[in-house]
Amino acid sequence: MTPIKTLLVLGLITGLAMYSVPTRAQADSTQVIKITASKFHFTPDHITLEKGQPVTLQLTSSDRVHGFMIRALKIDTDIKPGKVTEVTVTPQAAGTFTAICDHYCGLGHGNMKMKVVVEEASANAETAKALSASNTLSK
């Protein structure tokens, strides 16, 4: 085999190998928060998220079907007992929002709420991003 053909074959094999390796960078960087619904409350009853950072909510129910709705974050899903419902969201606005159960679950249903605080990106995270960007540009 000629040297050019050998290089082409090696390049093709390397390219195929790189293409077939799954990319997990996004999944590894996504925060996971577990939330359990049971009659009249969510556990935990409040969470804090960071604006612009993806987070996966793993929702479970310990007793019956509940709903989980945060209108401002465009989340509206059912939580079924014995199953994990995953919702990934990247909050785009800072503020304090309320998650509610939107499936009637008994007399205390109206009080089944959870506070969700979305904060601006922390100063340390912003500094790290700026340093990373300047290092990339200087190379």
Summary of the structure (lengths in Angstrom):
residues: 139
radius of gyration: 22.3
end to end distance: 37.8
largest distance: 80.5
contacts: 349
relative contact order: 0.18
helix: 32%
strand: 37%
